[in-house]
C-alpha cells in the first residue's frame, strides 16, 4: 500500500471511533507535532542553520514563554528546612514590586541583587527600586532609586517599525546586583545593570555608584534619584541587537560583583547568548577585544577596567574565600553548570569546550570536544545534570558546622547547594530543597542567610537549636513506668526505627519522618516512596492504626516496610506512647 493509502486508511479508522477517542487521537497528533516543532526549533536555533531558521527561532521563543511560565506560588508561612548538619528556620517576607501577576514567565522581570547596610538588607529589584527589610513584617520601599538603565526607551522598541524583524522581550533589561562598599573615598552603593543606549541603539553592562552620607547608619537617612548615581564603567563594545532568537537576552548578562579592598570590584559579564548557537558568528566569550563572557577588574574610584579572565558563559554567582581566592558559579547549558576558580589571564573554554551539551542534547556547535574539558582551564566542580546555578555566598558566623562553606543557589532545581571547601578544593555538595527558584543568596551582617526568589520572596534563614533526638528518647525511656524487660525491648525496637526514619520535622527524604506523625493523615508526608497501599489508605495514625501497622505492615497496607520484629504488645504500646509524647513537643 502506498503512503497515501496508509494515511487514508488510518483516517478512516480514526473517523470510525467514538468522538472522545477521535479528539484524544487528534490531540496526540497535535501534541506530537508541537513537540517536533519545538525540537526542530532547538536544533535549528542552536546550529543557526536551515532556510526555516527564522521561523523556528520565533516558534521556540513563543514556546519558551509557555515552558517557563510555570510560576510557583509564593511561600507565605515560615517553615523548616533540613540539612545534614543543621535545621534551618525560614521566615518569609513578600516584596510587592508591582510585577504583573499575569506575567508568569519566570525568565521575565527578574534579576536584582541583595546587600546589607546597617540593620537592613537592601534589595535592588527589576524595576530599579530599592527596598529595605530587617525581616518579615518589615519590608518597605526606600527613597533611593537605582540608576537609569533607559528602560522606557527599550520598552518602546517592539512598537518601532524599524525593528519589525527583531523579537524583543520587554522584561529582559535587568538590574543584576547591588553592593555596599567602604571605598577609600567613603561609603558607596554600587549597582550593576544592563543599560540600553538609545543613541547607538545598543546595550552594555554598566556599573554606577552612589556616595552615602558619612556617618549614615540606615538607608532611611538617604534619598536619591536615578540622576544622583555616577556611571563609572561600561563594557565594550556596545552590543547591537541580533535577529536570531531574542534581540537582547538580558537573562544572560551575569553582572554579579565581589569587592576586593581597597577599591577593586570583580564583575562578571555574561555572553548574552552571543555564542554561535542563539546568534550568528563565533562565540563572543573567545573574543579578547570584547568584555562579554569575561570576568572584569574595575577600580571603583577611577572607573578603569580590564579583562581578568575569558571563556565564560553566564556567571550569576561570585564569592571570595578568606584567602582572597575568587570563585564564580557559572550558569551553563545542559550539564554545563560550573564552579570556577578565577585566575588572571586564564581562558575557561566556553563555547569551545564544556561538560555540557546543547539544550537538545547534541554537541555544542564549533566545540573542539564533546562532554569533555581537556584543553582550557577546568572547573573545580560541575553539576550534572544542570541545576541552573544563580547566586553564591561564602558563609561565616552562621553556625560553626557551616563555617567557610559556600552556598550556591539554583533556579530550575529550586534549591541551595552547600559546598564544603578544604582550601580551594570542593569536598562535597549537599542539596537543600527550598521549593522556589532562588535567584540570589546573601549573608546579612547579623549572620542570617537571606534568599531572593523569583516569587518575590525574601527568605530569612536562621539555624535552629540542635536537639539530640537520641538523648530525648533515652530521657523519656528512663522515666517511663515500664518493666525492665519492656524498656529493653523498646530500646531495641527504636534502634531499628532510626536506621531509616528521622525524628526531625520535614526530614522525609529516605523515609517518612516520625517527629510529628501521631494523629496525622496516613501516607501524606513529603516522602516520595510510599507504596500504593499506603497512599490510598484513609484515616490517621491513631493508636489502632499504628498498632495494626507495627504488628503486620503488609497486611495493613501492602507496605514496603519490613516486619518490625516486635513480639511483645507492651513494646508496641510503649512505642506508640513515645510517638504521642513526641507529637506534643512540637
C-alpha positions in Angstrom: 0.0 0.0 0.0 1.3 3.5 -0.8 1.9 6.1 1.9 -1.1 8.0 0.7 -3.2 4.8 1.0 -2.0 4.2 4.5 -2.8 7.7 5.6 -6.3 7.4 4.1 -6.9 4.1 5.9 -5.7 5.5 9.2 -8.0 8.5 8.8 -10.9 6.2 8.1 -10.2 4.1 11.2 -10.0 7.3 13.3 -13.3 8.5 12.0 -14.9 5.2 12.9 -14.0 5.6 16.6 -16.2 7.3 19.2 -15.9 11.1 19.3 -13.9 11.3 22.5 -11.3 8.9 21.1 -11.2 10.9 17.8 -10.5 14.0 19.8 -7.9 12.3 22.0 -6.2 10.9 18.9 -6.2 14.3 17.3 -4.8 15.8 20.5 -2.0 13.3 20.5 -1.2 14.2 16.8 -1.2 18.0 17.7 1.0 17.4 20.8 3.4 15.3 18.7 3.6 18.0 16.1 4.3 20.7 18.7 7.0 18.6 20.3 8.5 18.0 16.8 8.4 21.8 16.1 10.0 22.5 19.5 12.8 20.0 18.8 13.4 21.4 15.3 13.4 24.9 16.7 16.1 24.0 19.3 18.3 22.2 16.7 17.9 24.8 14.1 18.4 27.6 16.6 21.4 26.1 18.2 23.0 25.4 14.9 21.7 28.7 13.3 21.2 26.8 10.1 18.4 25.9 7.7 16.2 28.1 5.5 13.4 27.8 8.1 15.7 29.0 10.9 14.0 32.4 11.4 10.6 30.7 11.6 11.8 28.1 14.0 13.5 30.6 16.2 10.3 32.6 16.7 8.3 29.4 17.4 10.9 28.4 20.0 10.7 31.9 21.6 6.9 31.5 21.9 7.2 28.0 23.3 9.8 29.2 25.9 7.2 31.6 27.3 4.9 28.6 27.8 7.5 26.2 29.2 9.0 28.9 31.5 5.5 30.0 32.6 5.2 27.6 35.4 5.2 30.1 38.2 5.2 28.6 41.6 3.0 30.0 44.4 5.0 32.1 47.0 5.6 30.6 50.4 3.5 32.7 52.8 4.3 30.8 56.0 7.5 30.2 58.0 8.9 26.7 57.6 11.8 24.5 58.5 14.4 23.1 56.0 16.5 20.2 57.0 20.2 19.7 56.1 22.7 17.2 57.1 24.2 19.3 59.9 21.5 21.8 60.6 17.8 22.5 60.8 17.1 25.9 59.2 14.2 28.1 60.3 12.9 30.0 57.3 10.8 33.2 57.8 9.3 34.6 54.6 8.6 38.2 53.6 6.9 39.1 50.3 8.1 42.2 48.4 5.4 44.0 46.3 7.4 45.1 43.3 4.3 45.8 41.2 5.0 42.9 38.9 2.1 42.0 36.7 0.6 38.8 38.3 -0.4 37.6 34.8 3.2 37.7 33.7 4.2 34.1 34.7 7.3 33.8 32.5 10.0 33.0 35.1 12.7 34.5 32.9 11.0 37.8 32.8 11.3 40.8 35.1 13.6 39.0 37.5 17.2 39.5 38.5 18.2 42.0 41.1 20.6 41.8 44.0 21.0 42.0 47.8 23.4 43.7 50.1 23.5 44.9 53.7 23.6 48.4 55.1 23.2 48.8 58.8 20.5 46.6 60.2 18.7 46.3 56.8 19.0 44.0 53.9 18.7 46.1 50.7 17.1 44.7 47.5 17.6 46.2 44.1 14.6 44.8 42.1 13.9 44.6 38.4 12.0 47.9 38.5 15.0 49.9 39.7 13.5 50.5 43.1 15.5 49.7 46.3 13.6 48.0 49.1 14.8 47.6 52.7 13.9 44.8 55.2 15.1 43.7 58.6 12.8 40.6 58.4 9.2 39.5 57.8 6.8 42.3 58.8 9.4 45.0 57.9 9.6 45.4 54.1 9.5 48.9 52.8 10.3 50.9 49.6 13.2 53.3 50.3 13.6 56.8 49.0 16.6 55.6 46.9 16.0 54.8 43.2 18.6 52.8 41.2 20.4 54.3 38.2 18.6 54.9 35.0 19.0 51.9 32.5 16.9 53.6 29.9 14.1 51.1 30.4 11.4 53.4 28.9 13.2 53.7 25.6 13.9 50.0 25.5 10.3 49.2 26.1 9.3 51.2 23.1 11.4 49.2 20.6 8.9 46.4 19.9 6.5 49.0 18.6 9.1 50.7 16.4 8.7 49.6 12.7 12.5 49.8 12.2 12.7 46.7 14.5 9.9 44.7 12.9 12.3 41.8 12.1 13.5 41.6 15.7 12.0 39.7 18.6 12.1 41.7 21.9 11.2 40.7 25.4 10.2 43.7 27.3 11.3 42.2 30.7 14.9 41.4 29.9 16.6 44.7 30.6 17.8 43.9 34.1 19.4 45.2 37.2 21.8 42.5 38.2 23.4 43.3 41.6 23.8 45.8 44.4 26.7 46.1 46.8 27.6 48.3 49.8 31.3 49.2 49.6 33.6 51.1 52.0 35.9 52.6 49.5 38.9 55.0 50.2 36.7 57.9 49.2 33.9 56.9 51.6 30.9 54.5 51.8 29.1 53.8 48.5 26.3 51.8 47.0 27.4 50.2 43.7 24.8 48.9 41.2 25.4 46.6 38.3 22.9 46.6 35.5 22.3 46.2 31.7 21.9 49.6 30.1 20.2 50.4 26.8 21.9 53.2 24.7 19.2 54.9 22.7 21.6 57.0 20.6 23.6 54.0 19.4 20.6 51.6 19.6 22.9 49.1 21.5 23.3 47.7 25.0 26.1 47.0 27.5 26.7 46.1 31.2 27.3 49.1 33.4 28.4 50.0 37.0 27.2 53.1 38.8 28.0 54.3 42.3 26.1 56.4 44.8 28.1 58.1 47.6 26.4 57.7 51.0 26.5 60.4 53.7 29.4 59.9 56.1 28.1 58.6 59.4 24.8 57.4 58.0 23.8 54.1 59.6 20.5 53.4 57.8 19.2 53.6 54.3 16.3 55.6 55.8 18.7 58.5 56.1 19.4 58.5 52.3 17.3 59.9 49.4 18.5 59.6 45.8 17.1 59.8 42.3 18.5 57.9 39.3 20.4 61.1 38.3 22.3 61.0 41.5 24.2 57.9 40.5 27.5 58.3 38.7 28.2 55.8 35.9 31.8 54.6 36.5 32.1 51.8 33.9 30.5 50.4 30.8 31.5 47.2 29.0 32.7 47.5 25.4 31.8 47.3 22.7 28.2 48.4 22.9 26.3 45.4 21.5 24.0 45.5 18.6 20.7 43.7 18.7 20.5 40.4 17.0 17.9 38.9 14.7 18.4 35.3 15.9 16.0 34.3 18.7 15.7 37.4 21.0 17.2 40.7 20.1 18.7 41.1 23.5 18.9 38.2 26.1 19.4 40.1 29.3 19.0 37.0 31.5 22.5 36.1 30.2 24.1 39.3 31.4 25.9 37.9 34.5 26.5 41.2 36.3 27.4 39.9 39.8 30.1 41.6 41.9 32.5 41.0 44.7 34.7 43.7 46.3 38.4 43.5 47.0 39.9 46.2 49.1 41.0 48.8 48.8 39.0 49.8 45.7 38.6 46.9 43.2 35.4 45.2 42.0 35.4 41.9 40.2 32.4 42.0 37.8 31.0 39.0 35.9 29.9 39.9 32.4 27.9 37.2 30.6 27.9 36.5 26.9 24.2 37.5 26.3 23.8 34.2 24.3 26.2 35.5 21.6 27.6 32.0 21.5 27.1 30.8 17.9 24.0 28.8 18.9 21.5 31.5 19.5 23.4 34.0 17.4 25.3 34.2 14.2 29.1 34.2 14.2 31.7 32.8 16.6 31.2 33.0 20.4 32.0 36.4 21.9 33.5 34.8 25.0 36.6 34.0 23.0 36.9 37.5 21.6 39.8 39.1 23.5 38.6 42.6 22.5 35.0 42.2 23.8 34.1 42.4 27.5 31.5 39.7 27.4 31.8 36.1 28.6 34.6 37.6 30.8 35.3 38.4 34.4 36.4 42.1 34.7 38.5 44.0 37.2 37.2 47.5 37.8 38.5 50.3 40.1 35.6 51.8 41.8 37.4 55.1 42.3 38.8 55.7 38.8 36.4 53.6 36.7 39.4 51.9 34.9 38.6 48.3 34.0 40.2 45.4 32.2 39.5 41.7 31.4 40.6 39.4 34.1 39.6 36.0 32.6 37.7 34.9 29.5 35.8 31.9 28.1 32.8 32.2 30.4 29.1 31.9 29.6 26.8 33.4 32.3 28.4 33.8 35.8 25.5 34.5 38.1 27.3 33.9 41.3 30.6 35.2 42.7 32.3 35.0 46.1 35.8 35.4 47.6 37.3 32.9 50.1 39.2 34.2 53.2 42.5 33.9 51.4 41.2 36.1 48.5 40.6 33.3 46.1 37.7 34.3 43.8 35.2 31.7 42.6 32.3 32.1 40.2 29.2 29.9 39.8 28.7 29.7 36.0 25.2 29.0 34.6 25.9 26.7 31.7 23.8 24.9 29.1 22.5 21.4 29.6 25.0 19.8 32.0 27.4 22.8 31.9 26.9 24.5 35.3 30.4 25.1 36.7 32.2 26.3 39.8 35.4 28.0 38.6 38.4 29.5 40.5 39.3 32.7 38.7 42.9 33.3 37.9 44.2 36.3 36.0 44.8 35.6 32.3 43.1 32.2 32.1 40.7 31.0 29.4 37.9 28.8 30.7 36.9 27.5 27.3 33.3 28.5 26.6 31.9 27.8 24.0 34.8 25.8 22.6 34.7 23.4 25.5 32.2 22.4 28.1 31.0 19.4 30.1 27.5 20.3 28.8 25.6 19.9 25.6 23.1 22.0 23.7 19.6 22.0 25.2 18.5 19.3 22.8 21.4 17.1 23.8 23.6 17.5 20.8 27.2 18.6 20.7 27.8 22.4 21.0 28.4 23.8 17.5 32.0 24.5 16.9 33.2 22.8 20.1 36.6 21.1 20.0 35.3 18.2 22.2 32.1 16.6 23.3 31.3 16.4 27.0 35.0 16.9 28.0 37.1 19.7 29.3 40.7 19.0 28.4 42.2 22.0 26.7 41.2 25.0 28.8 41.1 25.8 32.5 38.8 23.3 34.1 36.1 23.9 36.7 36.8 22.6 40.2 33.2 21.3 40.3 30.4 20.8 37.8 26.7 19.9 38.2 25.3 17.1 36.1 22.5 17.4 35.2 22.4 21.2 35.3 20.6 22.8 38.2 20.6 26.4 36.8 23.1 28.0 39.3 22.3 31.6 40.1 23.9 33.2 43.2 26.7 32.3 45.6 27.9 33.4 49.1 30.7 32.4 51.4 29.2 31.6 54.9 31.0 32.9 58.0 29.5 33.3 61.5 26.2 31.5 60.8 26.9 28.2 62.6 30.2 26.5 63.3 29.2 23.4 61.3 28.8 25.6 58.1 31.8 27.9 58.7 33.7 28.6 55.5 31.2 26.7 53.3 29.8 28.1 50.0 26.1 28.3 49.4 25.1 28.2 45.7 21.5 28.9 44.8 19.7 27.3 41.9 16.7 28.2 39.8 15.3 25.2 38.0 16.4 22.9 40.8 14.5 25.1 43.4 17.3 24.6 45.9 20.5 25.6 47.6 23.8 23.7 47.4 26.1 23.8 50.4 29.7 23.1 49.2 32.3 22.1 51.7 35.7 23.6 50.8 39.0 22.3 52.0 41.3 25.1 51.0 40.4 25.6 47.3 39.1 22.1 46.8 35.3 21.3 47.0 35.0 18.1 49.1 31.2 17.5 48.8 28.0 19.2 47.8 24.7 18.9 49.8 21.4 19.8 48.1 18.9 21.6 50.3 15.5 21.8 48.7 13.8 25.3 49.1 10.8 24.9 46.8 11.3 28.3 45.0 13.5 29.5 42.2 16.3 31.0 44.2 17.8 34.0 42.4 20.2 35.3 44.9 21.8 34.2 48.2 23.4 36.7 50.6 24.6 36.6 54.2 23.4 39.6 56.3 25.6 41.4 58.7 23.8 39.8 61.7 24.7 36.3 60.4 21.3 35.3 58.9 21.2 34.0 55.3 18.8 35.8 53.0 17.4 34.4 49.8 15.7 36.3 47.0 13.4 34.3 44.8 11.6 34.6 41.5 8.4 34.6 43.6 9.3 38.0 45.1 10.1 36.3 48.4 12.8 37.3 50.8 13.5 34.2 52.9 15.5 34.7 56.1 17.3 31.6 57.3 18.5 31.1 60.9 19.9 27.9 62.5 17.7 26.1 64.9 19.0 24.9 68.2 20.1 21.3 67.9 18.1 18.7 69.6 19.7 15.3 70.5 16.8 13.1 69.5 18.6 10.0 70.9 19.1 11.6 74.2 15.5 12.9 74.3 14.3 9.3 73.7 16.6 8.0 76.4 15.3 10.6 78.9 11.7 9.6 78.1 12.5 5.9 78.4 14.3 6.4 81.8 11.2 8.0 83.3 8.6 5.7 81.6 6.7 3.4 84.0 7.7 0.1 82.2 9.1 -3.2 83.3 12.8 -3.6 82.7 12.4 -6.2 80.0 9.9 -4.0 78.2 12.2 -1.0 78.3 15.0 -3.1 76.8 12.6 -4.2 74.0 11.5 -0.6 73.3 15.2 0.5 73.2 16.0 -2.3 70.7 12.9 -1.5 68.5 13.8 2.2 68.4 17.3 1.3 67.3 15.7 -0.4 64.3 13.4 2.6 63.6 16.2 5.1 63.4 18.1 3.1 60.8 15.6 4.5 58.3 13.4 7.1 59.9 14.3 10.6 61.1 12.8 12.4 64.1 13.3 15.8 62.6 10.3 17.6 61.2 10.3 17.6 57.4 13.2 15.2 57.0 11.3 12.8 54.7 13.9 12.0 52.1 14.8 8.4 52.9 11.6 7.5 54.9 8.7 9.4 56.5 9.8 11.4 59.5 8.3 10.2 62.8 8.7 13.5 64.5 5.0 14.6 64.4 3.2 11.6 62.9 0.7 10.8 65.7 -2.9 11.7 64.6 -1.6 12.9 61.2 -3.1 11.6 57.9 -1.7 8.2 56.7 0.7 8.4 53.8 0.7 12.2 53.5 4.2 13.4 54.4 6.6 14.7 51.8 8.2 11.2 51.4 8.1 10.2 47.8 8.3 6.4 48.2 5.0 5.4 49.7 3.5 2.2 48.5 0.2 2.4 46.6 -1.5 0.8 49.5 -0.3 3.4 52.0 -1.1 6.3 49.6 -4.7 5.0 49.1 -5.2 4.2 52.8 -7.7 6.6 54.5 -7.6 7.8 58.1 -5.0 9.0 60.6 -2.2 7.4 62.5 -4.0 6.8 65.8 -3.4 4.0 68.3 -5.5 1.5 66.5 -3.9 2.1 63.0 -0.3 2.3 64.4 -0.8 -1.0 66.4 -2.1 -2.8 63.3 0.7 -1.4 61.1 3.5 -2.4 63.6 2.0 -5.8 64.0 1.9 -6.5 60.2 2.8 -3.8 57.8 2.0 -5.9 54.7 -1.5 -6.8 55.9 -2.2 -3.2 56.9 -1.5 -1.6 53.5 0.8 -3.7 51.4 3.7 -1.6 52.7 7.4 -1.7 51.7 8.4 -1.6 55.4 9.8 -4.9 56.7 8.3 -6.6 59.7 9.0 -4.8 62.9 10.2 -7.9 64.7 8.2 -6.8 67.8 6.7 -9.8 69.6 5.5 -8.2 72.8 2.4 -6.0 72.5 3.6 -4.0 75.5 6.6 -2.9 73.4 4.3 -1.8 70.6 2.1 0.2 73.0 5.2 1.9 74.6 6.5 2.9 71.1 3.1 4.5 70.4 3.2 6.2 73.7 6.5 7.8 72.7 5.2 8.9 69.3 2.2 10.6 71.1 4.7 12.2 73.6 6.9 13.4 70.7 3.9 15.0 68.9 3.2 17.2 72.0 6.8 18.5 71.8 6.2 20.4 68.6 
